[in-house]
């Protein structure tokens, strides 16, 4: 059986495209030749199965009164069980947690991430009963978010909280024995909303992960 990699994230795992001119199909989702998850599958090869579990708006643990089923904590059990046996869980969350209406600072978001990791480790879906988790801190939300009307629902403080996440996420990963990657400087965001990966950013992230993931099984 192939090694199962579950990529659990938000719109940047789902492949949302904020700039239709950057997408080959001109739509609002990058296609299978562009999304980092699909590119990673190609690079890793036939011995691996990369599973996309990206939901736009997903948070680590915080419910969102404006949208249903956004808390990762509420869905991680069913997600992992539906893909058992799981060899690796890749968590890339935190962007939506910075929304002003959720009232969470970077430290609290880090606690939320650790709570999610702890829950994931208890799910009986791991191959040989061995949890293996990679935590990715998303690139920093850009200040240009505030220059676009679509940035208003995010509220104030998002870029600042985003820049502060990495140390808290690394601490959570270290506490729980997880691998860690800070994607800042690795994968670029678009210049339209400054919080979603560009087509180039998807390729950059896939390239980096294709080199990193096999080392986690060494």
Secondary structure, 3 states (H helix, E strand, C coil): CCEEEEEEECHHHHCECCCHHHCCCCCCECCCCCCHHHHHHHHHCCCEEEEEEECCCCECCCCECCECCCEHHHHHHHHHHHCCCECEEEEECCCHHHCHHHCCCHHHHHHHHHHHHHHHHHCCCEHHHCCCEEEEECCCCCHHHHHCHHHHHHCCCHHHHHHHHHHHHHHHHHHCCCEEEECCCCCCECCCCCCCECHHHHHHHHHHHHHHHHHHHC
